[in-house]
Amino acid sequence: MAKVVSIKPELLAADADTRLAAIVDSSFDAIISKDLNSIVTSWNKAAEGLFGYTADEMVGQSIVRLIPDHLHNEETEIIERVGSGERLASYETIRRRKDGMLVSVSLTISPIRNPNGEIVGASKIARDITAAKESERKIKLLMREVNHRVKNQFAVILSIIRETSKRSTDPQEFEERVRDRIMALSRSHDLLVTSDWSGASLFELIQEHLMPFGHEQQITLSGPLITLQANAVQHLGMAFHELGTNSSKYGALASDVGKVVVTWQVTTTVAGKREIELIWDETSVPYVAEQDDDSRRGFGSVVLKRVTPLALGGSAVLERSPGHVRWALSAPLEAIVVPHIAEEEQVSPIGDPSFGL
């Protein structure tokens, strides 16, 4: 026959209290208890880590020492609600650490009752949500930035449609030109997304926009390694797309005998301001067919002569002659480059394997 062992209720209660104390002490959340006068009655190790005070420094002291001056009314409201038996869950607020730093916390507060069921205090679980709040702030900031950029993209696309429609002779031509120009915007956008909108290398930008036209070995890029700002990526991308498109139809990239040389350098003006000077120099056998001249070119000339230089606060000159196209852009350094320039000069054909093509 099995032997029955009886355990006194008070021993069971003591054991339960011991287990509960161990759970509270090992919790990763700050667990605090206080009476209805806001005096701290218990303080676990996680509370020490979160607020910087030891249990000896806080037990017997008012919880108000953790609350910033402008939020003192919170404690009065908390005590009133707990005193009425209410439980406060997921209450977000700010508390002050021992070192004076403010920390964002999520609080869960519940009434503490004595054996007679009377409310004698409150238990508080506090969780540090500083990282979560910072992530939330960054997401909101990013969403505002995305909204701003999307609106800018819409404005550019509307401009592309409007200007292209003025010079298109039939619906199919209009569709092809609009599609190509929007795809060019997309390529610039992809470069920015890859870098988390921190910018893009000028080498990468030119490569990205000229690769669809082929003839990589006829293209040479020369200049310092620089990272372009997002605005410069978009507008220079549009310019290189127009130059590449024209070259593939009528210039160097329309045959195997032409050459495109793109160079850029950082110069200092007489007034002491630093500028970027960028030159597209293209030579080819003169094309006998009708070229897309200024009277007909429309959007391409608008981009190269006005849109891109004005967007970058600079100026540009576009020169054409049989077998030769030269586009020269000058713009303030701060309007184009992310504040970092490598002085090392790079000269390479666009198809050089060292540039990933």
C-alpha positions as CSV (number, residue, x, y, z in Angstrom):
1,M,0.0,0.0,0.0
2,A,1.3,3.4,-1.0
3,K,2.2,5.7,1.9
4,V,0.3,9.0,1.9
5,V,2.4,12.0,2.9
6,S,0.5,15.1,3.9
7,I,2.1,18.5,3.4
8,K,0.9,21.5,5.5
9,P,-0.7,24.3,3.5
10,E,1.7,26.8,5.0
11,L,4.6,24.8,3.5
12,L,3.0,24.7,0.1
13,A,2.4,28.4,0.3
14,A,6.0,29.0,1.3
15,D,7.3,26.9,-1.6
16,A,5.0,28.7,-4.0
17,D,6.4,32.0,-2.8
18,T,10.0,30.8,-3.2
19,R,9.2,29.7,-6.8
20,L,7.5,33.0,-7.6
21,A,10.4,35.0,-6.1
22,A,12.9,33.0,-8.3
23,I,10.8,33.6,-11.4
24,V,10.6,37.4,-10.7
25,D,14.3,37.6,-9.9
26,S,15.4,35.9,-13.1
27,S,12.9,37.7,-15.4
28,F,14.4,39.8,-18.3
29,D,11.6,42.4,-17.6
30,A,11.8,44.9,-14.8
31,I,9.3,43.8,-12.2
32,I,8.5,46.2,-9.4
33,S,5.9,46.4,-6.7
34,K,4.8,49.5,-4.7
35,D,2.2,50.4,-2.2
36,L,-0.7,52.9,-2.7
37,N,1.6,55.7,-1.6
38,S,3.9,55.0,-4.5
39,I,6.6,53.6,-2.2
40,V,8.7,50.8,-3.8
41,T,8.4,47.5,-1.9
42,S,10.3,45.1,-4.3
43,W,12.8,45.6,-7.1
44,N,14.3,42.8,-9.3
45,K,17.6,42.5,-11.0
46,A,16.2,43.5,-14.4
47,A,14.9,46.7,-12.8
48,E,18.5,47.4,-11.7
49,G,19.7,46.9,-15.3
50,L,16.9,49.0,-16.8
51,F,16.9,52.0,-14.4
52,G,20.4,51.8,-12.9
53,Y,19.3,51.8,-9.3
54,T,20.0,48.9,-7.0
55,A,17.3,47.3,-4.9
56,D,18.8,48.9,-1.8
57,E,18.6,52.3,-3.4
58,M,15.0,52.0,-4.5
59,V,13.1,49.8,-1.9
60,G,11.5,52.2,0.5
61,Q,11.8,55.1,-1.9
62,S,9.1,56.8,-4.0
63,I,8.7,55.5,-7.5
64,V,8.3,59.1,-8.5
65,R,12.1,59.5,-8.7
66,L,12.0,57.6,-12.0
67,I,9.4,59.8,-13.5
68,P,10.3,63.0,-15.4
69,D,8.9,66.2,-13.9
70,H,6.5,66.8,-16.7
71,L,4.9,63.3,-16.2
72,H,4.4,63.3,-12.5
73,N,0.7,63.5,-12.9
74,E,0.9,60.0,-14.5
75,E,1.6,58.4,-11.1
76,T,-1.4,60.0,-9.5
77,E,-3.6,58.6,-12.3
78,I,-2.0,55.2,-12.1
79,I,-2.6,54.9,-8.3
80,E,-6.2,56.0,-8.7
81,R,-6.9,53.5,-11.5
82,V,-5.1,50.6,-9.7
83,G,-6.9,51.5,-6.5
84,S,-10.2,51.0,-8.3
85,G,-9.1,47.5,-9.3
86,E,-8.2,48.4,-12.9
87,R,-5.3,46.7,-14.8
88,L,-3.2,48.8,-17.1
89,A,-1.7,46.8,-20.0
90,S,0.8,48.0,-22.7
91,Y,1.0,51.5,-21.4
92,E,3.9,53.4,-23.1
93,T,5.7,56.2,-21.4
94,I,9.1,57.7,-20.5
95,R,11.1,57.1,-17.4
96,R,14.4,58.5,-16.1
97,R,17.4,56.3,-15.4
98,K,19.8,57.0,-12.5
99,D,22.3,58.5,-14.9
100,G,19.7,61.0,-16.1
101,M,19.0,59.4,-19.4
102,L,15.4,59.0,-20.5
103,V,14.2,55.6,-21.6
104,S,11.1,54.6,-23.4
105,V,9.2,51.8,-21.6
106,S,6.1,49.7,-22.0
107,L,4.3,49.2,-18.6
108,T,1.8,46.6,-17.5
109,I,0.4,47.5,-14.1
110,S,-1.9,45.3,-12.0
111,P,-3.4,45.7,-8.5
112,I,-1.9,43.7,-5.5
113,R,-4.4,42.4,-3.1
114,N,-4.0,41.1,0.5
115,P,-5.5,37.8,1.8
116,N,-8.7,39.7,2.4
117,G,-9.0,40.8,-1.2
118,E,-8.2,44.4,-0.4
119,I,-6.0,46.4,-2.8
120,V,-2.8,47.3,-1.0
121,G,-0.5,48.2,-3.9
122,A,0.5,47.6,-7.5
123,S,2.8,45.4,-9.4
124,K,4.5,46.9,-12.5
125,I,6.3,45.1,-15.3
126,A,8.5,47.5,-17.3
127,R,10.0,46.6,-20.7
128,D,12.6,48.7,-22.5
129,I,11.2,49.7,-25.9
130,T,13.8,52.3,-26.8
131,A,15.1,50.3,-29.8
132,A,11.5,49.7,-31.0
133,K,10.6,53.4,-30.7
134,E,13.8,54.3,-32.6
135,S,12.9,51.8,-35.3
136,E,9.4,53.3,-35.5
137,R,10.9,56.8,-35.8
138,K,13.2,55.7,-38.6
139,I,10.3,53.9,-40.5
140,K,8.2,57.1,-40.3
141,L,11.1,59.2,-41.5
142,L,11.7,56.7,-44.3
143,M,8.1,56.7,-45.3
144,R,8.1,60.5,-45.5
145,E,11.2,60.3,-47.7
146,V,9.7,57.7,-49.9
147,N,6.6,59.8,-50.3
148,H,8.7,62.8,-51.2
149,R,10.7,60.8,-53.8
150,V,7.6,59.2,-55.3
151,K,6.0,62.6,-55.8
152,N,9.2,63.8,-57.5
153,Q,9.2,60.7,-59.7
154,F,5.6,61.3,-60.7
155,A,6.5,64.9,-61.6
156,V,9.4,63.7,-63.8
157,I,7.3,61.0,-65.5
158,L,4.5,63.6,-66.2
159,S,7.2,65.8,-67.7
160,I,8.5,62.9,-69.9
161,I,5.0,62.2,-71.1
162,R,4.2,65.8,-71.9
163,E,7.5,66.6,-73.7
164,T,7.6,63.3,-75.6
165,S,4.0,63.7,-76.8
166,K,4.9,67.1,-78.4
167,R,7.5,65.5,-80.6
168,S,6.0,62.1,-81.4
169,T,4.5,61.5,-84.8
170,D,2.5,58.4,-84.0
171,P,1.2,56.5,-81.0
172,Q,3.7,53.7,-81.4
173,E,6.6,56.1,-81.4
174,F,5.2,57.8,-78.4
175,E,4.8,54.6,-76.5
176,E,8.3,53.4,-77.3
177,R,10.0,56.7,-76.2
178,V,8.0,57.0,-73.0
179,R,8.7,53.4,-72.1
180,D,12.4,53.7,-72.7
181,R,12.7,56.9,-70.7
182,I,10.7,55.5,-67.7
183,M,12.9,52.3,-67.8
184,A,15.9,54.7,-67.6
185,L,14.5,56.2,-64.5
186,S,13.9,52.7,-63.1
187,R,17.6,51.8,-63.7
188,S,18.7,54.9,-61.7
189,H,16.1,54.0,-59.0
190,D,17.5,50.4,-58.8
191,L,21.0,51.7,-58.1
192,L,19.7,53.9,-55.2
193,V,17.6,51.1,-53.7
194,T,20.7,48.8,-53.8
195,S,22.6,51.4,-51.7
196,D,19.7,52.1,-49.4
197,W,19.4,55.6,-51.0
198,S,22.9,56.5,-49.9
199,G,23.9,57.4,-53.4
200,A,25.6,55.7,-56.4
201,S,29.0,55.7,-58.1
202,L,29.3,57.8,-61.2
203,F,31.0,54.8,-62.9
204,E,28.1,52.6,-62.0
205,L,25.5,55.1,-63.2
206,I,27.1,55.5,-66.6
207,Q,27.6,51.7,-67.0
208,E,24.0,51.0,-66.0
209,H,22.6,53.4,-68.6
210,L,24.9,52.6,-71.5
211,M,25.0,48.8,-71.2
212,P,21.7,48.3,-73.1
213,F,23.3,49.9,-76.2
214,G,26.2,47.5,-76.3
215,H,29.6,48.4,-77.9
216,E,31.1,48.6,-74.4
217,Q,34.7,48.5,-75.7
218,Q,34.1,51.8,-77.5
219,I,33.3,53.6,-74.3
220,T,36.0,55.0,-72.0
221,L,35.3,56.5,-68.5
222,S,37.9,58.6,-66.7
223,G,37.6,60.5,-63.4
224,P,37.9,60.2,-59.7
225,L,35.8,57.7,-57.8
226,I,32.9,59.7,-56.4
227,T,29.4,58.9,-55.0
228,L,26.5,60.8,-56.4
229,Q,23.6,62.1,-54.3
230,A,20.2,60.7,-55.1
231,N,19.1,63.8,-57.0
232,A,22.2,63.7,-59.2
233,V,21.7,60.0,-59.8
234,Q,18.2,60.7,-61.2
235,H,19.0,63.7,-63.4
236,L,22.4,62.5,-64.7
237,G,20.9,59.1,-65.4
238,M,18.3,60.9,-67.6
239,A,21.1,62.8,-69.4
240,F,23.2,59.6,-70.1
241,H,20.1,57.8,-71.3
242,E,19.4,60.6,-73.9
243,L,23.1,60.7,-75.0
244,G,23.3,56.9,-75.2
245,T,20.0,56.7,-77.2
246,N,21.1,59.3,-79.7
247,S,24.5,57.7,-80.0
248,S,23.0,54.2,-80.7
249,K,20.9,55.6,-83.5
250,Y,23.2,58.1,-85.1
251,G,26.6,58.2,-83.5
252,A,29.4,56.2,-82.1
253,L,27.3,53.3,-80.7
254,A,25.5,52.8,-84.1
255,S,28.6,51.1,-85.6
256,D,31.9,49.5,-84.6
257,V,34.1,52.5,-85.5
258,G,33.0,55.3,-83.2
259,K,34.2,56.2,-79.7
260,V,32.7,57.7,-76.6
261,V,34.9,59.3,-73.9
262,V,33.3,60.4,-70.7
263,T,35.6,62.4,-68.3
264,W,35.0,64.3,-65.1
265,Q,37.2,66.2,-62.7
266,V,36.9,68.3,-59.6
267,T,38.0,71.9,-60.1
268,T,38.2,75.1,-58.0
269,T,36.7,78.3,-59.3
270,V,38.3,81.8,-59.0
271,A,35.9,82.4,-56.1
272,G,37.3,79.3,-54.3
273,K,34.2,77.0,-54.8
274,R,34.7,73.4,-55.9
275,E,32.9,72.2,-59.0
276,I,32.4,69.1,-61.0
277,E,33.3,69.3,-64.7
278,L,31.9,66.4,-66.7
279,I,32.3,66.0,-70.5
280,W,30.7,63.5,-72.9
281,D,32.9,63.5,-76.1
282,E,31.7,61.3,-78.9
283,T,33.2,60.8,-82.3
284,S,31.9,58.7,-85.2
285,V,31.6,58.5,-88.9
286,P,29.0,61.1,-90.0
287,Y,25.6,59.4,-90.3
288,V,23.9,60.2,-93.6
289,A,20.4,59.6,-92.4
290,E,18.3,62.4,-90.9
291,Q,19.5,63.0,-87.3
292,D,17.4,64.0,-84.4
293,D,18.5,67.7,-84.5
294,D,17.5,70.5,-82.2
295,S,14.3,71.3,-84.0
296,R,13.2,67.7,-83.6
297,R,15.0,66.4,-80.6
298,G,12.8,68.0,-78.1
299,F,13.0,66.2,-74.8
300,G,16.6,65.1,-75.2
301,S,17.8,68.6,-75.7
302,V,15.6,69.9,-72.9
303,V,17.2,67.3,-70.5
304,L,20.8,68.1,-71.6
305,K,20.5,71.8,-71.9
306,R,18.0,72.7,-69.1
307,V,16.6,70.0,-66.9
308,T,19.8,68.3,-65.7
309,P,22.0,71.4,-65.3
310,L,19.3,73.4,-63.5
311,A,18.5,70.5,-61.2
312,L,22.1,70.4,-60.2
313,G,22.5,74.2,-59.9
314,G,25.0,74.3,-62.8
315,S,25.2,74.9,-66.5
316,A,25.7,72.8,-69.7
317,V,26.7,73.3,-73.3
318,L,25.7,70.9,-76.0
319,E,27.6,71.0,-79.3
320,R,26.9,68.9,-82.4
321,S,28.7,68.7,-85.7
322,P,29.0,65.9,-88.3
323,G,30.5,63.0,-86.6
324,H,30.9,64.7,-83.3
325,V,28.8,65.3,-80.1
326,R,30.1,67.1,-77.1
327,W,28.1,67.7,-73.9
328,A,29.9,69.7,-71.1
329,L,28.4,70.1,-67.6
330,S,29.6,72.2,-64.8
331,A,27.9,72.1,-61.4
332,P,28.7,72.8,-57.7
333,L,30.4,69.9,-56.0
334,E,28.0,69.9,-53.1
335,A,25.0,69.6,-55.4
336,I,26.3,66.4,-57.0
337,V,28.5,64.4,-54.6
338,V,27.9,62.8,-51.3
339,P,30.6,64.3,-49.0
340,H,33.3,61.9,-49.8
341,I,35.7,61.9,-52.8
342,A,38.4,59.4,-53.5
343,E,41.3,61.3,-55.3
344,E,42.5,58.1,-57.1
345,E,42.0,58.5,-60.8
346,Q,40.4,55.7,-62.8
347,V,40.6,55.3,-66.5
348,S,38.9,52.3,-68.1
349,P,36.8,51.1,-71.0
350,I,33.3,50.5,-69.8
351,G,33.6,46.8,-70.6
352,D,36.7,46.2,-68.4
353,P,36.0,43.2,-66.2
354,S,37.3,45.2,-63.2
355,F,34.1,47.1,-63.3
356,G,31.9,44.0,-63.3
357,L,30.7,43.9,-66.9
